[in-house]
C-alpha cells in the first residue's frame, strides 16, 4: 500500500462540506512556541518544555538518526537527526497519544504504533502503520480500550526473520492488545488477525529465529509466555514478569528476584550476575539491554511515594548503579517518571530516556540523563489568555499542571512562575498580564478544583491570594478568562471579578461571569483614541451573553446562549468584529454570528455558521473564536478540540469576514492540535493558538 494513501484520504475527508475561503490554506504557516528561557536560548537550543508524560521512545535499528516519541495525550513526535530536534508527527494519527512503537529492524521507514488516550477509551485508539518514517499514518485496527498502567514495556514487535527482500521490509509483527489477546500481521501491519486470546496487556519480544515471547504483569493474564510457532501454541509459567527484552540469542526478564537471562529460548533462566546494587526482593521493571553491547543494560524500581529509582549496569548485571539527572536545559520542574529507555543500535553508551515530562539523553551508558527535547512543546494552557492592548509583548499565560510562565518579548523567551508554591508544578487558569510586572490568575488544587484569585506584582516572583472582607479567598465563579480594559489601563477583569486599581483590589461583578471582548478594535485604540467602549461577556453559568457600556460597573443581558445540546452547554468564547459590527459567539460547540444594538434595547439575532470544515469523523466541535479586524475584509478564526481524538481541523479560518472557510491544517506536517483558545496579536497580526497538551503555536501568512 502506498504511503501517500493516508494523506490523500485525509485531504478528501477534510475538504468536504464547506465553501472554501479565497485564501489558500497552504500559504498559512505554523510555528511552535516553546517555553524556553533566555539562558537556554543563549546556549543555542530552541527549547521544548515537554510537559506531557512520555510513554514511548524508539530508535530505528537500521538508521539511528530516526527516533519516535509518544506521549499519553500530547501526540506523537519524530526526530530525523538523532534526537537533536523533535517535530510533531500526527498526519493521519487520530489518537491523542501513543503507548508504543515498533520500527522495522531492516527498514526505518516502516513503523507500527499503538495509539491511545491515556486511560480513556475511544475509537481513535488502536494500531497505526506508517511507510514513510512517520510522515503520515493510517489506522489499521480500531480498539476502544487502552493499555493498562501495569504494562511497563513494548506490546509491539516485528519478527526480524520475516524480512522480505522483494518488498524491502519485515512482514510479520505482533501486538498484545489491551484485553483481546495477541494479534499478528503478515503483511507489514495493513491487516491483523487474532492468534491467541491469552497474554493481553503484555510486553512482546521476538527472537531472531521467529520465536515469540510475552510477559504480563496484568492480573488477568500474568505470566511468561513462549511460542515457537507464531502463538498457534505456547508455554506459560505463572510468574509476575515486569520486564522483557531479547538481544541476540538471549532472552532477558526482570521480576521480583532481579534481572535474569535465558540462553535456551526461555526454557530456563538464571541471574545475569550478582545483581549487586538493586533493591533486594523488590519488583524490578523494564529490563532494557544494549544491542551493541549486552553488558550495558538498564532497569528501574517503582518505590512507594514516587521513590522511583533508575539503575544502569556496564558489567552485564554483576553490579548496578543509580542513574542521575541533569535538568539544566529544562525550563520546567522535574518530576520522576518510569524507566523508559531506548539504546542506540551501535553505540552502547548512547541512549534516550524519560526524565521529567520530556525526552532525555545519556552519553555515558545511563549514568547521567540530560534534557534532549528541542521541539517537544506540549504544555496545556489553563483556560484563556489575552493580550494587553498597551504592552502586547508582555504576557502571562497560565498552565494546567505547570503553573504558568511569562514573556516580555512576545514569546521568544519565557520565565516559569511557581503560582501554587508546589515544587512539582500546579494548576493555574485564566492568566493575564495587567502590566509588565502585575499578573493575575486563578490557582486551583486540581483540574476541577476552585480557582483562587492570585496576583503577582513582581513579575511572577511571588504570588498573593486575594481575599474578601472576611478573609476568605476570592474564588472564580465564572469561566477561566481574564483580560484588560482596552482603554483604561487600571481596569482589569479576572473571571467574575473586576479591578479598577491595576489589580490591587477586586470586586465581584455579580451579573457577569467573565469578560471576553470589546467593540473597540486595536486600530481604534492606537490610532483614533476611541474611549467609548462596550464590553461583552457571559453570565456566570454561560447561559447568556451580557454587555456593559460603563466599563464593567453594570451589566445587561443581551441574548441567551444560542444553540442547544447536552454537552458543552452555553457560551464558551466570543469576539467582536468591529469592521462588520458582528459578535462571533461559540456556544454549544457551534459558531454563531450575532448582530444587535449597543443600546441593549434592540433584539439580537444569532445565525449559526454551518459551512465550517469538518474533521475526519464529520464533526466540528468549536472551542474558541477570534477576529483580525485590521484586515479588510476581516479575518475570522475558530478552533476545534475533540478531546477524545485529535481533530484534523484544529484551526479553521475565513478571509472574507466569515462567509467561506478553510482548514488551516491542510498541507502542513507541523501544526497545532486540539486547540482550545485563539487570539490575534494586536501589532504583529500573528494568530496565537493554545492547545490541549500540544503547546503554544503561532500562525501567519
N, C-alpha and C positions, 0 to 999 in steps of 0.2 A: 504494500500500500504506500502511495506516495506521501511524503511528509507534509506536502502542502495541503492535503485534504482538510485538515483541521481548520486552517486559516481561511480557506475558501468557504467552508461551510459556515464559519462564524460570520464572515462578511455578508453572506446571503441572509442569514437569520437577522442580523442586527440592522441590515439596510431596509428591512421591510417595515411597512406600517406607518411611515411618516414622510411628509413632504420635506425635501432637503433644503437647508439654508444655502444661500448662494456662496457662502464661504466654503472653500474646500477644507474639510477637516484634516487632511493630511498636511496642510500648511501650519496647523497648530503644533506647538512643541511643548513638551512637558519636561520639567527639571525637578528632580528630587531635592529637598531642602533638609540636609542632615542637621541634627542638633549637635554642633561641633564648637568647641571653644577656640578662641583666638590662638592660644598656645599650641593646640593640636594643628591648626591650620599652618602656623609658622614652621612646624616640623615637616610640612609637605603632604599632609594627609587631608583628604576631602572630608573624612569623618563618616560616622554612621552610629547612631545611638542604639540600634537594635531595639530593645525594649519589648520584644516578643520572645516567648520561650522557644528555643531551638530544639526540635525533636529529631532531626536527622542531618548528618553530614556525610557526604560520599565523595570519593575521588576516583577518577577513571583509571583503571589498572593499565590501560594501553596508552593513556595520554594524561599525565598528572597535571597538565595545565587546566583541565576541565574538572570543576567541582560543582556539587549541588548542595544546597542547604534548604531544609524545610522547617517551618515554624508550626506552632499549634493552631493559630488563627490568622497569622500575618503573611500567608502566602509562601511562595517558592522563589528562591534566588539561585542564580548560577554565577560562576566565575570562569572566565576564559583565559586568565593569566596566572593560574596557580594560586588563587586565593588572595591576590593583591587587591582586587576590586570585585564587588558583587553587584549584580543588577537583577531586577525583577524578571522572572521567567514564568509569566502567567497566561500567555496566549493559549486559549483552549483549556486551561486548568481551571475548573469551576469550583473546586473545593476551597474552603477557607485556608487550609494548611496541608501539611504532609507529615506522615508518620515515618516514612522510609523511602529509600531509592535503591534500585539495583542497576548498576551501569554494566553493560555488556563487557566482559573481560577482554574481548577481541575487537570491539568496535565502540569507540567512545560516543558516537552519535546515537547509539541505540540505548534507550533508557526506559525503565519501568518505574512508576511511582505509586505510592499508596496515599490517596487523598483522604483527608479527614478534616474535622472541625472540632478540635479539642475533644470534648466529651459529648458533643451534640450530634444527634442523628440527622440525616438528610440525604436526598438522592444524589447530590453532587459528590458525596463520599464514594470511594471505590478505587479502582485500578485505572491508571493512565499510562499511555505509551507515547514516546517521542522517538522520531527517527532523525532528528536534526539537532542533537545536543541541547534539548530543552528550549529551542527557539519557539516551538509550538508543541501542543499536546493534544491527545484525543482520549476521551474516556471510553474504556472498553468493558468495564464491569461497574455497574452502579450498585452500591450497597448502602443501606440506611444506617447500619450500626457502625461503631468505631472501635479501634483497638483499645484494649484496657490499659490502665495505668501500670499494671504489673508487667506489661510487655517491655522489657529492657534490652532490646536488640532489634535486628532487622527481620521482618516477616517475609521479605522478598529475597530471592536468589536465582541467578542464572545457573544453568548446567553448562560448565565450560566444555564438556565433552560433546555438546550438541552443535558445535560450530559448523556452519555450512558454508564452504568457500564459494559456492555458486551465488549466494546472496550476501556474503560477507558479514554474517552475524550469527550469534548463538540463537537457536530456535526454541529451546526449551527453558522454561523458568517455572518457579513455584512460588505460591503465596499462601501463607497461613492467614485465613480470613478471621475476622473478629469472633464469629460464632458458628460458622458453617464449615469448619474443617479446612482441608488443603485443596487448592485448585492448581491446575497445571495448564500451561500453554505450550503448544508445539509449533506455533507459527510466529514466534517473536513477540507475543503479547497482544495480538489482534483478537484472538478468541481464547476462551478459557473453559475448562471442564473440571468438575469436581472429581477428585481421585480418592478422597478419604473424608469421612465425617469426623475423624479424630484430629487431635492436635490443633484445635483452634487457638488463636491468640498466642502463637508460638514463634520463637526465633527459628529461622530456616538457614541452613548452610548446605552446600553441595560439594562433595569430594571431586577432584579432577577426573575420577573414573565414572562419575554419574551417581554415586551413592548419595542418598538424601538423608539429612539429619534434622530433627526438630527438637526444640527444648521449650518446655512450657512450665511456667510457674502459676498458671491460671488454675483456680480451684476446680474447674470443671474438667480439665484435660491435662493436669500436671503430669510431668514425666519426661523422660528422654526417649526419643523415637529414632529408629534407624531402619532404612529401607534400601534394598539393593535393586529394586525393580520399579522405581518411579511411584512408590507408595501404593502399588497394587496389593502389597502385603508389607508388614512391618513388625519389628520387635519393639517392645516398650518396657522400660523399667520405671517403677513408680517413685522416682526421685524428684525432689523440687530442684530443678536446674535453672539457674539465674543468668547464665551466660553461655554462649556457644560461638565458636569460630573454627574454621578449617583453613589451614595453611599448609600447602604441600600435601603430604600424605598423612599429616597429623590432625587429629580432632581434639579440640580444647573445650573444656567446660569449666564453669565456676559455680560453686554452690556453698553449702554451709561448712564444708571441710576444706575450703580453699580453692585453688586452681589445679585442675587435673588434665592429663593428656592421654590420648589413646593412639597406639600405632597399629591397631588391628581393626580399623573401621568401626570403632565404637563398641566393640565387644567387651573390652576391659579398659579400666582407667587406673592411673596411678598419679600421685602428685608430681607436678612439673619439677619441683625441687623442694627445698625445705619450707618454702612459703614464709620465710622469716620476715617479720615486719608487718604482715597482715593481721588484723584483729582475729584472735582465735575463736573458733566455734561461732562465727558470725556469717551471715549471708553475703558472700562476695559476688558482685554483679558484673555483668558485661565484660567478660574477658575479651580483649582485642589484641591480636598478635600481628607483628610486622611481617608482611610478605617478603620483605627484603632481608630480614634477619630475625628468625623466630626467637632469638634470645631477648628481643625487645618486645615488651608487652605492657598492657595497662589494664586496670580494673578499678572498681570503686565499691565503697561501703556506704549504705544508707542508714546512718545512725539516727537516733531519736533527736527531736527538736532541731531539725536541719543541721545536725552534726554529720554532714556528708563529706567524706574524705576520698580523695583520688590517690591511686598508687601507680607507680611505674617500676619496671624491672628491666635491667640490661644484662642479666645473667641467667635468663631462662627461668625465672621464678624462684631461684635459690634465695634471693633477698629482694625486698620491696621497700621503696622509699615514698614519702609523701610528695605529691606534686604541689607547686605553689603558683600564685597568680600575680602577674604584673598588669595592673589596671591603669597605668599612666596615661594611655591614649583613650581611655573611656571617658565620656562626658556624663555618664550616669552612674548611680550607685551599683555596687557589685552585690549579687545575690547568688547563693550556691545553687547549682543545677546538677542533673545527672551526669554520669561519666561517659558521655558520648564522644567517641574518638574515631578518626579515620587516618590510617597511616599512608604516607607516600609509598607508591609501589616499589621504588628502587632505593630510596634514602631512608634508612631505619631511624634516623634521628629527627626526621621531619614528620610532623603530624598535626592534624587540626582537631579542635575540640570545641567545647562549650564552656564559657566561664562568665557568669552573669548572664544576662539575656542578649548575648552576642556571640559571634564566632571568635575563637582564639586559635593561636598557632604556637607550637613548640618547635624549637630548632635543636633541642638537646634531649630528645628521646622522652619527653614528658616531664622533665624536671621543673621547668617553668613554662606556663602558658601565658601568652600576651594577646591583648586585643588585636584582632585582624578582621575588622568588619567594615572597611571602606564601602560605602554604598548601601549598607543594610539600614534602611530608615523605616522603623516600624512603630514609632511612638503613636499612641492613641490620644487625640485631643479630648479633653474633658469638656463636653458641651461646645459652646460657641467661642469664637474670638472676634474681635473688632479692631479696626484701625482707628487710631486717634487722628482726627482730621487736621490737627495742627502739627503733630510730630508723628507721621505715619510710620517712620522707620524705627520708632521706639515701640516695642510690643512686649506684652507679657501674655504667653499662651499657657493655659492650664492643661495638665495631662492626667489622664486616668492611669493609675499605678505609679507614675513617676513625677508627681507633684507639679512641676512646671518649669519654664525657662523663659528668659528674657533676652531681647536683642536690641541694640541701639544702632545697628547698621543695616536694617532691612532684611535681616535673616542670614547675613553672611557668617556671622559668629553669634554664639549663644552662651549664656551662663545659667547653669542649673540653679534652681532655688528650692530649698527644703521647706515648703509651706507647712507640712504636717509636723515636722520635727522628728520624724522617724528616720532611722539610718538606712532603711531599705528602699524607701520611696513613700508614696502616699497618693490619696485621691483628691484631685482638685478639679473644679468645674467653673466654666464661665469666666475666664481670666481677662483682664483688661489693664492697660497702662494709662492711668489718668494723666500722668505726665512722665517725664523721663525717670523720676525717682519713686513715684507713687503708683502702686499696683493694687488691684483688688481681685479677689477670687472667692469661691465657695469651697471650703475644705471639709471633706467627709471622711468618716471612719471606714467606709466601704463603698462599693459601687452604688448601692441603693440607699445609703445612709443619709441622714440630714446634712445639708450643706451649711456650714457655719461661715458667716461673712468674715473674711480676714483682709487686713490691709497692711501693706508694707510701705514705709516712707523712706527706705534707704536702698532702693533698687533691689529688693528681694533678699537682702542680707538677714532680715528678721521680719517676723510677722506678728500682728496683734489681732486677737479676736475682738470684734466689736460686740458690744452688749447694749441691752435696753436699760431703762431707768432702774429696774430691779436687779441688774447684774446678770440677767440671763442672756445667753448668746443670741445674736440675730441670725435667724435661720431662713434660708431661701424657701419661699412658698411657691414660687413660680418656676418657669424654665431657667435653665443654666445659661443665661445670656446677660452679658454686660456690655455697655457702650457709653460713650461720652456725648454730651450735647454738641451739636455741630458748630455752634457759635459761642456759647458761654463756657469757657474752659473750666470753671469751678463746678459745673453741674455734671454729674455722672450718675449712671444707673447700674445696679447690680441685681439681677432678678427683680423682685418686687420692691427693692429699696432705691431711694434717691438721696443723693448728697448735693448740697449747694455750696459746700466749702472745700472742694477738692479732695473729698474722701475722709475728712476728719470726723464728721457725724453723718448718720444715716437715718432716714425716716421711711416707714412703710407706706407705699403708695395706695394700699388697700385695693383700689379698683383696677390696678394694673399689675399683672404678674411679671412682665418683662417688656422692655423697650427694644424694638428690633431695627427701626429705620426712621427716616425723616424725609419730608418732602423737599428739603433743601439739598441740592446737589453739591458736590465738591467744587464744581466750576463756579457756582453762585457764591459759595463761601469765600473762595480765594480771590475772585475777580470782581464780584458785584457787591460784596459786603452785605449780602442779604441777612437780615436778622429776624425776619418773620418766619417762624418755624412751626410746623405741625409734626408732632411725634406720633408714631404708630406702634402699637404693641398688642398684647393679648391679655385676657383675664388670667387669673392665677391658674385656673383649670383648663386653659387653652380653648374654651368653648366659644369665645367671641373675640373679635377684633375691637380694639379701643384706640382712641386718639386724644391728643391733648394739644391745645393751642396756647397754653400758658406755661410752657417749659416743664411740664410734668406735675404741676401742682394739682390740677383736677383732670379727670378722665371721663370720656363719654363712650359708651358702646355704639359702634357704627354698623356692625353686621355680625350675625352668628357665623361660626366656623362653617364654611361651605363644604359640601360633600357629606358622605356617610360611610359607615362601616363599623366593624367590631375591633379593628386594630388601628394603631397609630391615630387614635382619636384626637380631633381638634387641630389647632393651628400650630405648626412646628417652626415655621420661618415666614418672613415676609420682607419684601424690599420694594421701595418706591422708585418708579421710573419718572423722574421729573420732566423728561422730554415729552413723554406721552401722557403724563398725568394719570398713570396706571399704577395700582398697587398689586404686585405679584405676590401671591399667597400660596404657601404649601400647607395643605390641610388634608387629613385622612389619606396621606401618601400620594395625593394628586396635586397638580399645579393649576392655579386659577389666576385670571387677571380680573381685578376688581376696579370699578370706577364709581366715583361718587363726589360729594361736595365736602370741602374742608370746613364748611359751616356746621357740619354734623346734622343738618336738618333734612337733607335730601336722602332718598333711598339709594343704597349702594347696590350695584349689580355685579355679580361674580360669575364669570363664564369659565368653564373648565377648558384647559388646553389639551386637546385629545390627539394631537399629532406628534407626540414625543416618540423618539426611537425606543423600541422595546429591547429587553435583554434576551438572552438565549432561551429563556423559558417563557417568552412572550409576555413578560411582566415589566412594569415600570413603577418602582417604589421611590417616589421623590422624597428627599430629606431636607434640601436647602435650595434657596434661590438667591441670586444677586444680579445686579444690573450695572453695566458700564454706560452711563448716560452721557458721558463726554462725547461719545460717538454719535454720528447721525447716519443712519438710524441707530437706535440704542442696541447694545449687545446684551442679551439676556442669557444667563447660565443657570442650569439646575443640576443638582447632584442626585445620585441614586446609590442606595445601600440596601442589599437584600438580607444581610446578617447571616443567614444560614448557608449561603453560597456567595461567590464573588460575581456580581452582576457585571456583564461586559459592556454596560452603558453607564459607567460610573459618573461621567460628566457629559451632559448634552448642552449644546449651545445654539442660540439663534442670533443671526447677524442682521436681522431685519425687524427687530422690535418684538419678536415672539410669534411671527407669522409662520415661519418654517424653521426646522430644527435639524441639527446634525449630531451624530455621535462623535464626540471629540476623542474617543479612544481608538477609532479605526485607523489601521495602517501604522500603528506605533507599537514597538515592543516595550518601551518604558513609559508606563502610565500609572496614575494612582488607581486605587481600587477601594470600594466600599466607602465612598466619600460622604461624610456626614455634614460638612459645613463648607460654604463658599463665601468669599468676599473679594472684591476687586481693590487692589492697592490704589489709593486716590491720586497718586502722582505718576507712578510707573505704568498703570493700567494692567499690571500683571494680575491674573486670576490666581488667588491662593485657595488651595484645597486642603482641608483637614480630613483625614481618613480614619476609619475604624481599624487600627492596627497595621496600617500601611504607611504611616508617617505623614509629613507635610510635603506638599508639591506646589509648584508654580507653573502656570501655563500662559503662553502668549503666542502671537503670530511671529 
